[in-house]
Amino acid sequence: MKTIYDYTLEELQQNIKPSFRAKQIYNWLYKKYATSYDDMKNLPKELKEELQEKYPIDICKIVKEEKSSDGTIKYLFEFAGGHTVEAVFLLMKDEVKDEDGNIEQGGKYTFCISSQVGCKVGCSFCLTAKGGFTRNLTAGEIVAQIKYLKKLNNIPENKSVNIVYMGMGEPLDNYENLVQAIKIISDLDGLAISTRRQTISTSGISDKINKLANLDLGVQLAISLHAVDDTLRSELIPMNKAYNIQSIIDAVKKFPIDTRKKIMFEYLVIKDKNDDIKSADKLIKLLSGIPSKVNLIYFNPYPDTPYERPSRNNMVKFQERLISKGLLCTIRESKGLDISAACGQLKEKTNGDT
């Protein structure tokens, strides 16, 4: 059954009469973060009863909340069927106030959002994959994560946030629901989060990258590359056998991006696997001609993994090699490690979890 969060404003205007009520509902949902129709004071009682029956609003339960020492907060959300996903609130820059309490510098926030319960891709380095795949999230369940993260962290409606579809799941494996969610999230009468602030992080489903390119939504693209040859990448990301590195590079070259933006390439650095200068040189050659930015990511360990975290020294050497050849490259410092909220550490709650 669809919920209120599954509809664009235009779709609600077609379904709800008089149509101006749809905009009022959107305002309550996404500007005032209402979680009950009873909160919507300017709607008639009869309409509220109809809405409750046709468009459920209370679709999400917060099962658990964990806060990291660095300000990162991980939330465990429960949706229909008792299925749970994790979403992460990342504090990128603190809000600064003067002695009178006035805001001198606004905080900067990024939300890491899940698109599936579990994941089909099966990356060997990722904890999410260990639980297998359960189901796709609906567009509304993707939207609800963002609405609740804003509400729970008291973020004003007009405050910009960045969205990264980098939580549980492969976003492009849930293509239709993802696109619908992006349309809802970017609506100026709703959450009003520009598509330029939304980044799709994908393991590289080439045909879906091409399909997304044809839509030209204005979203940013981040490719989880992690290796510079198909042998290693197929070990790390089994899906590489179907969508190899060259097919991804070909798709990326056709992807429309703002002239001020770049395609992001995520490169998970694993000790003695892909942290050597030879790999750096191959990466430089591979990305030649693509307006790109490389994010080097420390492998985040978890119990029973065969992989190890690289040394800081090797990370810096790798970065310096890329920069020396004109590539924009940053080392991403892992956030939320102490609460298992960093890249590759998200998972669905299991019966043994507390």
DODREN-219204 format. One record per residue: residue number from 1; x, y, z of N, C-alpha, C in turn. Coordinates in steps of 0.1 Angstrom, whole numbers. Atoms other than C-alpha are relative to their C-alpha. Example, Ala and Ser with C-alpha at 12.3 -4.5 7.8 and 13.67 -1.06 7.14 Angstrom:
<pts>
num,nc1,nc2,nc3,cac1,cac2,cac3,cc1,cc2,cc3
1,9,-12,0,123,-45,78,9,12,0
2,-9,-11,0,137,-11,71,-8,11,8
</pts>
This chain:
<pts>
num,nc1,nc2,nc3,cac1,cac2,cac3,cc1,cc2,cc3
1,8,-12,0,0,0,0,9,12,0
2,-8,-12,0,13,34,-9,-3,9,12
3,1,-9,-11,18,60,18,0,15,-5
4,0,-14,4,16,98,18,14,5,-6
5,-14,-4,4,54,100,12,3,-5,-14
6,-3,6,13,52,81,-21,-5,9,-11
7,6,-8,11,35,109,-40,7,14,-2
8,-5,-14,3,48,140,-58,-12,9,3
9,11,-10,-2,28,172,-52,-10,-1,-11
10,9,0,12,14,170,-87,-10,-12,1
11,8,12,-2,1,135,-80,-10,1,10
12,9,-3,-10,-15,145,-48,-11,10,-4
13,10,-10,5,-32,175,-65,-10,-7,-9
14,9,7,9,-47,151,-90,-10,-9,8
15,8,10,-8,-60,127,-62,-8,6,11
16,7,-6,-11,-71,151,-35,-7,13,-5
17,8,-11,4,-99,176,-40,-5,7,12
18,-6,-9,10,-99,206,-37,15,-2,0
19,-15,3,2,-63,204,-51,9,9,9
20,-9,-9,-9,-50,233,-29,3,-7,13
21,-2,7,-12,-53,209,0,14,-7,0
22,-13,8,2,-23,189,-14,12,9,4
23,-11,-9,-4,0,219,-10,0,2,15
24,1,-2,-15,-12,224,26,6,-13,6
25,-5,13,-6,-4,187,33,15,-1,-2
26,-14,0,2,30,190,17,7,10,10
27,-6,-10,-10,37,221,39,1,-6,14
28,-1,6,-13,28,202,70,10,-11,1
29,-9,12,0,47,171,60,15,4,1
30,-15,-3,3,80,187,48,5,13,5
31,-4,-13,-6,81,222,63,-1,0,15
32,2,1,-14,67,215,97,2,-13,6
33,-4,14,-4,76,178,99,-11,-7,8
34,12,6,-7,41,167,110,1,-15,-2
35,0,14,1,39,130,117,-14,-6,2
36,14,5,-2,1,128,122,-9,10,-7
37,9,-9,6,-28,142,103,-7,9,10
38,6,-9,-10,-42,155,136,8,13,2
39,-8,-12,-1,-13,180,136,-3,10,-11
40,3,-9,11,-26,195,104,-12,8,2
41,11,-7,-6,-48,221,120,-9,7,-11
42,9,-7,9,-61,238,88,-7,-10,-10
43,7,10,8,-75,205,73,-13,-4,7
44,13,4,-6,-112,196,78,1,-14,5
45,0,13,-6,-119,166,99,-3,-12,-9
46,4,10,10,-135,146,71,12,-3,-9
47,-12,3,9,-104,150,49,11,-7,8
48,-10,7,-8,-81,139,77,-3,-14,1
49,4,14,-1,-101,107,81,2,-7,-13
50,-2,6,13,-100,101,44,15,-2,-3
51,-15,2,2,-62,107,43,5,-11,8
52,-5,11,-9,-56,84,72,-3,-14,-6
53,4,13,6,-74,56,54,7,-3,-13
54,-5,2,13,-60,61,19,16,2,-1
55,-14,-4,1,-25,76,26,6,-1,14
56,-6,2,-14,-9,62,58,12,10,1
57,-11,-9,-3,15,87,74,10,-5,10
58,-9,5,-11,29,69,104,6,-13,-4
59,-6,12,6,51,45,85,13,-4,5
60,-14,2,-3,83,47,103,1,1,16
61,-3,0,-14,95,38,138,15,1,3
62,-14,-1,-3,128,48,153,3,-10,11
63,-3,11,-9,141,16,169,12,3,9
64,-13,-2,-8,176,28,180,7,12,-6
65,-7,-12,3,197,59,180,14,-1,7
66,-13,0,-6,235,59,185,8,13,-4
67,-8,-12,2,257,90,188,15,-2,1
68,-15,2,0,294,90,179,6,12,7
69,-7,-11,-7,320,111,197,3,12,-10
70,-2,-11,10,324,131,164,-12,7,-4
71,13,-6,3,287,141,163,-8,-7,-10
72,7,8,9,277,115,138,-11,-8,8
73,11,7,-7,243,99,147,-5,-10,-10
74,6,11,8,231,65,134,-14,-3,5
75,14,3,-3,194,58,133,-4,-14,-6
76,5,12,5,178,24,130,-15,2,-2
77,14,-3,3,144,29,113,-7,-14,-4
78,8,12,4,117,2,111,-12,4,-9
79,11,-3,9,93,1,82,-9,-13,-1
80,10,11,1,65,-23,70,7,-13,0
81,-5,13,-1,70,-59,78,11,-2,10
82,-10,1,-10,93,-52,106,14,2,-5
83,-13,-1,5,122,-46,83,7,13,4
84,-7,-11,-4,149,-22,94,11,4,-9
85,-11,-5,8,174,0,77,7,11,9
86,-8,-10,-7,201,24,90,2,12,-9
87,-3,-12,6,205,60,81,9,8,9
88,-11,-6,-8,233,83,92,-1,15,-2
89,-1,-14,0,233,120,102,15,4,2
90,-14,-3,-1,268,134,95,1,15,3
91,-2,-14,-2,278,167,111,14,4,-6
92,-12,-3,8,303,181,86,7,13,6
93,-6,-12,-6,308,215,103,-10,6,11
94,8,-4,-11,296,228,136,-7,14,-2
95,7,-13,0,271,257,140,8,9,10
96,-8,-10,-9,289,288,155,-10,11,4
97,8,-11,-4,270,313,176,8,10,8
98,-7,-10,-8,281,346,191,-5,0,14
99,3,0,-15,279,355,228,-15,3,3
100,14,-3,-2,243,367,223,-9,-11,-6
101,8,11,5,232,334,208,-4,1,-15
102,3,-1,14,230,346,172,10,-9,-8
103,-8,9,8,242,323,145,10,7,-9
104,-10,-7,8,275,335,130,3,-9,-12
105,-3,9,11,281,304,109,-9,-12,1
106,9,12,0,255,277,100,8,-13,0
107,-5,13,1,262,241,105,-1,-6,-14
108,1,7,13,268,218,75,-3,-15,3
109,5,14,-3,250,184,74,-1,-8,-12
110,2,9,11,250,154,52,-7,-12,6
111,8,11,-4,225,126,54,4,-12,-9
112,-3,12,7,235,91,44,-12,-9,0
113,13,6,0,203,74,32,0,-14,-7
114,0,14,6,195,37,25,-11,-1,-11
115,9,2,11,177,25,-6,-6,-14,-1
116,5,14,0,172,-12,1,2,-5,14
117,-2,8,-12,168,-36,30,10,-10,-4
118,-10,9,5,201,-54,26,6,5,-13
119,-6,-4,12,219,-54,-7,3,-13,-9
120,-3,12,9,223,-78,-38,14,0,-5
121,-13,-1,6,257,-66,-48,11,-9,5
122,-8,10,-6,276,-87,-23,15,4,1
123,-14,-4,-1,308,-66,-20,7,-8,12
124,-7,8,-10,334,-87,-1,4,8,13
125,-5,-8,-11,345,-58,21,-11,7,8
126,11,-8,-5,310,-46,31,-8,-8,10
127,8,7,-10,291,-56,63,-14,-1,-4
128,14,0,5,257,-47,47,-3,-13,-8
129,3,11,9,261,-75,22,-1,-13,7
130,0,13,-8,266,-102,49,-14,-5,3
131,13,4,-3,229,-102,56,-9,-3,-12
132,8,3,12,218,-107,20,-10,11,-3
133,9,-9,4,190,-89,3,-14,-4,4
134,14,3,-4,154,-86,16,-10,6,-9
135,9,-6,10,136,-60,-5,4,14,-2
136,-2,-14,3,137,-26,-21,-8,9,10
137,8,-10,-7,126,4,-1,-9,7,-10
138,9,-8,8,96,23,-15,5,14,-1
139,-4,-14,1,101,59,-27,-4,7,13
140,4,-6,-12,82,69,4,9,-3,12
141,-9,4,-11,105,50,27,13,7,-1
142,-13,-8,2,135,68,12,-3,14,4
143,3,-14,-3,118,102,15,-2,1,16
144,3,-1,-14,107,95,51,13,0,8
145,-13,-1,-7,143,89,62,5,14,1
146,-5,-14,0,152,124,52,-8,9,8
147,9,-8,-8,122,140,67,2,-2,15
148,-2,3,-14,128,123,100,14,5,5
149,-13,-4,-4,165,131,101,0,16,2
150,1,-14,-1,156,168,96,-8,3,13
151,9,-2,-12,129,166,123,8,-3,13
152,-7,4,-12,150,147,148,12,8,4
153,-11,-9,-3,179,171,145,-3,15,0
154,5,-14,-1,158,203,146,6,9,-11
155,-5,-8,11,170,214,112,-11,8,-7
156,11,-9,6,149,244,99,-3,-4,-14
157,4,4,13,130,239,67,8,6,-11
158,-8,-7,11,151,264,48,15,-2,1
159,-14,3,-1,184,250,59,4,-11,-10
160,-5,10,10,203,232,31,7,-11,6
161,-7,12,-5,215,197,37,4,-8,-13
162,-5,8,11,234,173,14,-5,-15,2
163,5,13,0,219,139,6,9,-9,-8
164,-8,10,7,241,109,-3,-8,-14,1
165,6,14,0,224,76,-13,11,-10,0
166,-12,8,-2,252,57,2,-1,-9,12
167,3,8,-12,235,38,30,-1,-15,-4
168,2,14,3,223,2,28,-6,-1,-14
169,5,3,13,217,-11,-7,7,7,-12
170,-5,-5,12,226,-3,-43,-11,9,-6
171,11,-9,4,205,28,-53,-5,-3,-14
172,5,2,14,204,21,-90,-6,-14,-2
173,7,13,1,192,-15,-83,-15,2,4
174,14,-4,-4,160,3,-70,-3,13,-8
175,-1,-12,9,160,27,-99,-13,8,0
176,13,-7,1,122,36,-102,-3,7,13
177,3,-6,-13,117,42,-65,10,12,3
178,-10,-10,-2,149,62,-63,-3,13,-8
179,3,-11,9,140,85,-92,-13,7,6
180,12,-6,-5,105,91,-77,3,7,13
181,-3,-7,-12,120,99,-43,8,13,-2
182,-7,-12,4,144,124,-59,-9,11,-4
183,10,-10,4,115,142,-75,-8,6,12
184,8,-5,-12,96,144,-42,9,8,9
185,-10,-7,-9,127,155,-22,4,14,-5
186,-5,-13,6,136,183,-46,-11,10,-2
187,11,-9,3,101,198,-49,1,12,10
188,-2,-12,-8,103,234,-37,-11,2,10
189,11,0,-10,69,230,-19,2,-11,11
190,-2,11,-10,83,200,0,13,2,7
191,-13,-1,-7,118,193,14,9,10,-7
192,-7,-10,7,132,216,-13,15,-2,0
193,-14,3,0,166,199,-14,4,-2,-15
194,-3,0,14,181,207,-48,7,-13,-4
195,-7,12,5,192,178,-70,15,1,0
196,-14,-2,0,226,194,-71,6,-4,14
197,-4,4,-13,228,185,-34,-2,-15,3
198,3,14,-1,218,149,-40,10,-8,-8
199,-10,8,7,245,123,-48,-4,-15,1
200,2,14,1,239,88,-60,13,-7,0
201,-12,8,0,266,64,-50,-3,-14,-5
202,3,13,7,267,33,-72,12,-8,-2
203,-11,9,3,288,3,-76,3,-1,-15
204,-3,-1,14,285,9,-113,-9,-9,-9
205,9,7,9,253,-6,-130,0,9,-13
206,-2,-9,12,263,8,-164,-13,4,-7
207,12,-4,7,229,6,-181,-9,9,7
208,8,-9,-8,212,23,-153,6,14,1
209,-6,-13,1,238,51,-153,-4,7,-13
210,4,-6,13,230,56,-190,-15,4,1
211,14,-4,-2,193,56,-181,-2,13,8
212,0,-12,-8,198,81,-154,5,13,-7
213,-6,-12,7,219,103,-177,-11,5,-10
214,10,-5,9,190,105,-202,-11,8,7
215,10,-8,-8,167,118,-174,6,14,3
216,-6,-13,-2,192,146,-167,-6,7,12
217,6,-6,-11,179,152,-132,8,11,7
218,-9,-10,-6,209,173,-122,6,-6,13
219,-6,6,-11,220,148,-95,15,-2,-2
220,-15,3,1,257,142,-87,1,-16,0
221,-2,14,1,272,108,-93,13,-3,6
222,-12,5,-7,297,89,-72,2,-15,-4
223,-2,14,4,312,57,-85,9,-7,10
224,-8,8,-9,324,31,-61,9,-9,-8
225,-10,7,9,355,20,-81,8,-10,7
226,-7,8,-9,378,6,-55,12,-9,-6
227,-11,7,6,401,-11,-80,3,5,-14
228,-3,-5,13,419,-4,-112,2,-11,-11
229,0,11,10,418,-39,-128,-12,-9,3
230,12,8,-2,389,-62,-133,2,-12,9
231,-2,11,-9,405,-91,-114,-2,3,14
232,2,-4,-14,407,-73,-81,-14,5,2
233,14,-5,-2,374,-55,-87,-10,-11,1
234,9,11,-1,356,-87,-93,1,-8,13
235,-2,5,-14,370,-100,-60,-8,8,10
236,6,-9,-9,358,-70,-42,-15,2,-2
237,14,-3,5,326,-64,-62,-4,-10,-10
238,4,11,10,312,-96,-78,-7,5,-12
239,8,-5,11,289,-75,-99,8,5,-12
240,-10,-5,10,320,-63,-118,0,-10,-12
241,0,9,11,317,-95,-139,-11,3,-10
242,10,-4,9,285,-81,-154,2,14,-5
243,-2,-14,4,295,-44,-154,15,3,3
244,-14,-2,-3,332,-42,-158,5,14,0
245,-5,-13,-2,354,-12,-153,-2,9,-13
246,0,-7,13,355,-2,-190,-15,5,-3
247,14,-3,2,316,-3,-192,-4,12,8
248,3,-11,-9,314,20,-162,6,13,-5
249,-7,-12,5,340,45,-176,-7,5,-12
250,7,-5,12,321,46,-209,-13,7,3
251,13,-6,-4,288,53,-192,2,14,7
252,-3,-13,-8,304,80,-169,3,11,-10
253,-4,-10,9,318,98,-199,-12,7,-7
254,12,-5,6,283,103,-212,-10,7,10
255,9,-5,-10,268,114,-179,1,16,1
256,0,-15,0,257,151,-179,3,5,14
257,-3,-6,-12,273,171,-151,1,15,-1
258,-2,-14,-1,273,208,-141,14,3,-3
259,-14,-4,4,304,225,-155,8,3,13
260,-7,-3,-12,313,234,-119,2,-12,8
261,-1,13,-8,310,198,-107,9,-10,-7
262,-8,11,5,329,166,-111,-6,-13,3
263,4,14,-4,322,129,-112,9,-4,12
264,-8,5,-12,333,115,-78,3,-15,-2
265,-4,14,0,352,82,-77,4,-3,14
266,-3,4,-13,352,65,-44,10,-12,-1
267,-11,10,1,384,44,-39,3,-5,14
268,-2,6,-13,383,21,-9,14,-5,1
269,-14,5,0,420,16,1,1,-11,11
270,-2,12,-8,428,-18,15,15,-4,0
271,-14,3,-2,462,-27,29,5,-12,-9
272,-6,10,8,484,-47,4,-9,-5,-11
273,9,4,11,455,-49,-21,0,10,-11
274,1,-11,11,453,-15,-39,5,13,5
275,-5,-12,-7,473,9,-18,14,4,-5
276,-13,-2,4,505,9,-39,0,11,-11
277,-1,-11,10,518,36,-63,-3,-5,-14
278,4,5,13,514,13,-93,-15,1,-2
279,14,-1,1,477,12,-86,-4,15,-2
280,3,-14,2,477,50,-83,2,5,-14
281,-3,-3,13,493,53,-117,-11,-5,-10
282,11,6,9,467,30,-133,-13,8,2
283,12,-8,-2,439,51,-117,1,13,-8
284,-2,-13,7,454,83,-132,-3,-2,-15
285,2,3,15,454,67,-167,-15,-3,-2
286,14,4,2,419,53,-162,-10,12,-1
287,9,-11,-1,403,86,-153,4,12,-9
288,-4,-10,9,421,106,-180,-12,5,-9
289,11,-6,8,397,130,-198,-13,1,7
290,12,-1,-8,370,127,-171,1,11,11
291,-1,-9,-11,363,157,-149,-3,-7,13
292,2,9,-11,368,138,-117,6,5,13
293,-5,-2,-13,374,140,-80,1,-14,7
294,-1,14,-7,388,109,-61,0,2,15
295,0,1,-14,379,102,-26,6,-12,5
296,-7,12,-5,403,79,-9,-6,-3,14
297,7,3,-12,385,60,18,7,-12,8
298,-6,11,-8,401,39,46,-10,-11,1
299,8,12,-3,388,4,48,-4,0,15
300,5,0,-14,367,2,79,-2,-14,5
301,0,14,-4,373,-31,97,-13,-4,8
302,11,5,-8,346,-53,112,4,-15,3
303,-4,14,-5,348,-88,129,0,-10,-12
304,-2,11,9,360,-117,107,3,4,-15
305,-4,-4,13,370,-96,77,14,-4,-3
306,-14,3,3,401,-107,58,8,12,-4
307,-7,-11,5,410,-72,48,4,9,12
308,-5,-9,-11,430,-46,68,0,14,-4
309,-1,-14,3,431,-9,71,14,4,-4
310,-13,-4,5,459,8,52,7,10,10
311,-7,-10,-8,486,29,68,-3,14,-4
312,2,-15,4,483,67,69,11,3,-10
313,-11,-4,9,517,69,51,-4,-4,-14
314,3,5,14,505,48,21,-12,8,-5
315,12,-8,5,472,68,19,5,14,-5
316,-6,-13,4,492,101,18,8,-1,-13
317,-8,1,12,516,88,-8,-9,-2,-12
318,10,2,11,487,76,-30,-6,13,-4
319,6,-13,3,470,110,-27,10,9,-7
320,-10,-9,6,502,129,-35,3,-4,-14
321,-2,4,14,507,108,-66,-11,5,-9
322,11,-4,8,473,116,-79,0,15,-2
323,-1,-15,1,476,153,-71,11,5,-9
324,-12,-4,8,510,155,-88,-3,-1,-15
325,4,2,14,493,144,-120,-13,8,-4
326,11,-9,3,465,170,-118,-14,-5,5
327,13,5,-4,438,149,-102,-4,6,14
328,5,-4,-13,417,164,-74,-3,-12,9
329,1,12,-8,420,140,-45,0,4,15
330,1,-2,-15,410,140,-8,0,-14,7
331,1,11,-8,414,115,19,-12,2,10
332,12,-2,-8,380,110,35,3,-6,14
333,-1,5,-14,383,107,73,-13,-7,4
334,11,8,-3,360,80,85,-8,7,12
335,8,-5,-10,331,93,106,-9,-11,6
336,9,10,-6,311,73,131,6,-14,2
337,-6,14,-1,336,44,134,-4,-6,13
338,3,6,-13,329,40,171,-14,-5,2
339,14,5,-1,292,33,164,-3,-8,-13
340,2,8,12,297,13,132,-9,7,-10
341,8,-8,9,283,41,111,7,4,-12
342,-8,-4,11,311,45,86,-3,-9,-12
343,2,7,13,312,33,50,2,-15,1
344,-1,14,0,305,-4,46,-3,-7,13
345,2,6,-13,295,-9,82,-15,-1,4
346,14,0,-3,257,-4,80,-6,-14,-3
347,7,12,2,234,-34,83,-14,0,6
348,13,1,-6,199,-45,91,1,-6,14
349,0,6,-13,191,-53,127,-3,-15,-1
350,3,15,-1,193,-91,134,-5,-3,13
351,6,4,-13,177,-110,162,10,0,11
352,-10,0,-11,209,-111,181,5,14,3
353,-4,-14,-3,214,-73,179,-8,6,12
354,6,-6,-11,206,-51,208,-2,15,-3
</pts>
